[in-house]
Amino acid sequence: MTAPTSVSAARPPEGARAPSGGSVGANGFALELRDLRKSFGKTEIIRGANLAVRPGERVAVIGPNGAGKSTLFNLVSGRFEPTSGEVLLHGQRINGKKPFEINRLGLSRSFQITNIFPKLSVFENLRCGVLWSLGYRYTFLKFLADLDDANDRAEELLHMIRLDRKRDVLAMNLTYAEQRALEIGITIAGGAGVILLDEPTAGMSKSETKRFIDLIKEVTVGKTLLTVEHDMGVVFGLADKIAVVVYGEVIAFDTPEKVRANAKVQEAYLGSHVADAQVGTH
Ligand SMILES: Nc1ncnc2c1ncn2[C@@H]1O[C@H](COP(=O)(O)OP(=O)(O)OP(=O)(O)O)[C@@H](O)[C@H]1O
């Protein structure tokens, strides 16, 4: 390993580190949407969405296909800019900010398996996630072994996502469920207080799903979590609250029991679907 000529050259910009934990904004919410709207061309897809998520809440965002769930996530994470309305993270308006800026303000979104480096080991992937969140560039990869803090944090993450025994395995040789665990590890690497996950258990077997729900709960203790989810078992196993999105609006936001009993929700979306679902399924 070549000694770094100047590690300081790889130092992140001031203020690059994301705040840890689910910090509270002046308004008391970790994340808030106020009359949020998004049009593509002449078509309004998000039509005045409102939501106020308290720090530490685990929220499942559900709704029919095409309701606008992914678009909402894209608006919150900075991939899309709202047509109007506001997105507040810890009370700070983040509309129009770039995804990396929002990330550094403490919101992290899972990037799906496609963002894993298949030819790097599990440990190296986690270390990249840590360094990226700190503002380091991948061009400094050759110096990474010298960055003790990043190494320590990557070891900690490895343990949290239960992949200790796969430490030096190339990501491409992991099982599907292990790759998704690695994706979660990369997502939480920077210590963001608000985590967005898009169908984290999609494609998993029932037993994998059950283990994965436990893992998500463990690694997001004290954080604010939003997941887009179709699987009602996962919704009722994971969420403290459910946000129901129908035609670009949040038509209900409440505890699973109350959402299940909500006549408007039943009519618009869940129907017998949810009546059949068991609270705390699996
Ligand atoms: N970039 C875009 N340009 C134009 N239309 C878009 C764009 N992104 C999403 N849409 C449209 O917005 C609507 C909502 O899509 P979105 O993917 O947000 O729904 P969803 O609730 O996540 O659906 P699903 O559950 O099927 O994933 C759809 O009609 C979709 O075609």
The ligand as a Tripos MOL2 file, in Angstrom:
@<TRIPOS>MOLECULE
LIG
   31    33     1     0     0
SMALL
NO_CHARGES

@<TRIPOS>ATOM
      1 N1        -40.2200   11.5610  -15.1930 N.pl3     1 LIG1
      2 C1        -41.5180   11.3950  -15.4730 C.ar      1 LIG1
      3 N2        -42.0580   11.9500  -16.5820 N.ar      1 LIG1
      4 C2        -43.3590   11.7990  -16.8660 C.ar      1 LIG1
      5 N3        -44.2260   11.0890  -16.0920 N.ar      1 LIG1
      6 C3        -43.7480   10.5200  -14.9890 C.ar      1 LIG1
      7 C4        -42.3670   10.6230  -14.6190 C.ar      1 LIG1
      8 N4        -42.1840    9.9440  -13.4640 N.ar      1 LIG1
      9 C5        -43.3780    9.4280  -13.1330 C.ar      1 LIG1
     10 N5        -44.3220    9.7710  -14.0520 N.ar      1 LIG1
     11 C6        -45.7360    9.4050  -14.0110 C.3       1 LIG1
     12 O1        -46.2100    9.7350  -12.7410 O.3       1 LIG1
     13 C7        -47.1960    8.8040  -12.3260 C.3       1 LIG1
     14 C8        -46.8410    8.3150  -10.9480 C.3       1 LIG1
     15 O2        -45.7030    7.4690  -11.0580 O.3       1 LIG1
     16 P1        -44.9320    6.9060   -9.7810 P.3       1 LIG1
     17 O3        -43.8450    6.0290  -10.3020 O.co2     1 LIG1
     18 O4        -44.5680    8.0040   -8.8820 O.co2     1 LIG1
     19 O5        -46.0780    6.0350   -9.0990 O.3       1 LIG1
     20 P2        -45.9460    4.9260   -7.9640 P.3       1 LIG1
     21 O6        -47.0450    5.1960   -6.9990 O.co2     1 LIG1
     22 O7        -44.5700    4.8750   -7.4320 O.co2     1 LIG1
     23 O8        -46.2750    3.6160   -8.7900 O.3       1 LIG1
     24 P3        -45.7700    2.1060   -8.6070 P.3       1 LIG1
     25 O9        -46.4060    1.6130   -7.3380 O.co2     1 LIG1
     26 O10       -46.3370    1.4150   -9.8010 O.co2     1 LIG1
     27 O11       -44.2800    2.1080   -8.5740 O.co2     1 LIG1
     28 C9        -47.2440    7.7110  -13.3770 C.3       1 LIG1
     29 O12       -48.3530    7.9630  -14.2100 O.3       1 LIG1
     30 C10       -45.9600    7.9120  -14.1310 C.3       1 LIG1
     31 O13       -46.0890    7.5160  -15.4610 O.3       1 LIG1
@<TRIPOS>BOND
     1     1     2 1
     2     2     3 ar
     3     2     7 ar
     4     3     4 ar
     5     4     5 ar
     6     5     6 ar
     7     6     7 ar
     8     6    10 ar
     9     7     8 ar
    10     8     9 ar
    11     9    10 ar
    12    10    11 1
    13    11    12 1
    14    11    30 1
    15    12    13 1
    16    13    14 1
    17    13    28 1
    18    14    15 1
    19    15    16 1
    20    16    17 2
    21    16    18 1
    22    16    19 1
    23    19    20 1
    24    20    21 2
    25    20    22 1
    26    20    23 1
    27    23    24 1
    28    24    25 2
    29    24    26 1
    30    24    27 1
    31    28    29 1
    32    28    30 1
    33    30    31 1
@<TRIPOS>SUBSTRUCTURE
     1 LIG1         1 GROUP 0 **** ****
